[in-house]
């Protein structure tokens, strides 16, 4: 998991691509990590960590290795690594990721598909100790 730089207030210190109050409609393509704090409609493709800030309102299709959501997100998101919904996240979406992390207090409505093939077979086995039914 990539290290997340922190600012003095405890939030992400990633460079903000779209500040709070700004709006963008269309395709956002990122070659490195970035943070969105404004409103985006359309599609976001990132080659590294994408952070959707607390004040962000995103209605888009997202593709990135790792996605962290603090604000509002509607749409579809596909992450090759993980998607994390922080406490303030409000998400109505279809998520596709091998790992989903939900913080206590976040809101998620939608569907999530996780990869059944795991690099760690023990993580994909039932934790109850009961054998799955045939």
C-alpha positions as CSV (number, residue, x, y, z in Angstrom):
1,X,0.0,0.0,0.0
2,X,1.4,3.4,-0.9
3,X,2.4,5.7,2.0
4,X,-0.1,8.6,2.3
5,X,1.5,11.9,3.1
6,X,-0.4,13.8,5.8
7,X,-0.9,17.5,6.3
8,X,-0.9,19.2,9.7
9,X,-4.7,18.8,10.0
10,X,-4.5,15.0,9.5
11,X,-5.7,15.0,5.9
12,X,-3.9,14.0,2.8
13,X,-1.1,16.3,1.7
14,X,-1.3,15.1,-2.0
15,X,-1.4,17.9,-4.6
16,X,-4.9,19.1,-5.1
17,X,-5.9,18.8,-8.8
18,X,-9.3,20.5,-8.4
19,X,-9.8,22.7,-5.4
20,X,-13.0,23.0,-3.4
21,X,-15.6,25.1,-5.3
22,X,-14.1,24.2,-8.7
23,X,-16.0,22.1,-11.2
24,X,-14.8,20.0,-14.1
25,X,-16.8,17.9,-16.7
26,X,-14.9,15.4,-18.9
27,X,-11.8,13.2,-18.7
28,X,-9.2,13.6,-15.9
29,X,-6.0,11.6,-16.6
30,X,-3.3,11.5,-13.9
31,X,0.2,10.1,-14.2
32,X,0.9,10.3,-10.5
33,X,-1.0,10.5,-7.2
34,X,-3.5,13.3,-6.8
35,X,-6.3,14.7,-4.8
36,X,-9.7,16.1,-5.9
37,X,-11.6,18.5,-3.6
38,X,-14.0,20.0,-6.1
39,X,-16.8,18.6,-8.3
40,X,-16.0,16.2,-11.2
41,X,-18.4,14.6,-13.7
42,X,-17.1,12.2,-16.3
43,X,-14.2,9.9,-16.1
44,X,-11.0,9.7,-14.0
45,X,-8.1,7.5,-14.9
46,X,-5.1,7.5,-12.5
47,X,-1.8,5.6,-12.6
48,X,-1.3,5.9,-8.8
49,X,-3.3,6.8,-5.7
50,X,-6.4,8.9,-6.2
51,X,-7.7,10.7,-3.1
52,X,-11.3,12.1,-3.2
53,X,-11.3,14.8,-0.5
54,X,-13.9,15.6,2.1
55,X,-15.4,18.5,0.1
56,X,-15.4,16.6,-3.2
57,X,-18.5,15.7,-5.2
58,X,-17.6,13.1,-7.9
59,X,-20.0,11.6,-10.3
60,X,-17.8,9.5,-12.6
61,X,-16.2,6.3,-13.7
62,X,-12.9,5.9,-11.9
63,X,-10.0,3.6,-12.7
64,X,-6.9,3.6,-10.5
65,X,-4.6,1.3,-8.5
66,X,-5.7,2.7,-5.2
67,X,-8.7,5.0,-4.4
68,X,-9.4,6.7,-1.0
69,X,-12.7,8.4,-0.6
70,X,-13.6,11.0,2.1
71,X,-16.3,12.9,0.2
72,X,-19.3,12.1,-2.0
73,X,-18.9,9.7,-4.9
74,X,-21.5,8.3,-7.3
75,X,-20.7,6.1,-10.2
76,X,-18.3,3.2,-10.8
77,X,-14.8,2.6,-9.5
78,X,-12.3,0.0,-10.4
79,X,-9.1,-0.4,-8.4
80,X,-6.4,-2.9,-9.0
81,X,-5.1,-2.6,-5.4
82,X,-7.8,-1.3,-3.0
83,X,-10.6,1.1,-2.3
84,X,-10.9,2.7,1.1
85,X,-14.0,4.6,2.3
86,X,-13.1,6.9,5.2
87,X,-15.5,7.9,7.9
88,X,-16.9,10.9,6.1
89,X,-17.4,9.1,2.8
90,X,-20.8,9.0,1.2
91,X,-20.7,6.5,-1.7
92,X,-23.4,5.3,-4.0
93,X,-21.6,3.2,-6.6
94,X,-20.5,-0.1,-8.1
95,X,-17.0,-1.0,-6.8
96,X,-14.6,-3.5,-8.3
97,X,-11.5,-4.1,-6.2
98,X,-9.5,-7.0,-4.6
99,X,-9.7,-5.2,-1.3
100,X,-12.4,-3.0,0.2
101,X,-11.8,-1.1,3.5
102,X,-14.8,0.5,5.2
103,X,-14.2,2.9,8.1
104,X,-16.8,3.0,10.8
105,X,-19.4,5.7,10.1
106,X,-19.0,5.8,6.3
107,X,-22.0,5.3,4.0
108,X,-22.0,2.8,1.2
109,X,-24.9,1.9,-1.1
110,X,-24.4,-0.2,-4.1
111,X,-22.5,-3.3,-5.2
112,X,-19.0,-4.4,-4.6
113,X,-17.2,-7.2,-6.5
114,X,-13.9,-8.4,-5.0
115,X,-11.5,-10.7,-6.8
116,X,-12.1,-14.3,-5.6
117,X,-8.5,-15.2,-6.6
118,X,-6.3,-14.0,-3.7
119,X,-2.5,-13.9,-3.4
120,X,-3.0,-15.1,0.1
121,X,-5.2,-18.3,0.1
122,X,-5.8,-18.1,3.9
123,X,-7.5,-14.7,3.4
124,X,-10.0,-16.2,1.0
125,X,-11.1,-19.1,3.3
126,X,-14.1,-18.8,5.5
127,X,-13.1,-17.5,8.9
128,X,-15.9,-19.4,10.8
129,X,-14.1,-22.7,10.6
130,X,-17.2,-24.2,9.0
131,X,-16.8,-25.8,5.6
132,X,-18.7,-24.2,2.8
133,X,-21.7,-26.1,1.5
134,X,-21.1,-28.0,-1.8
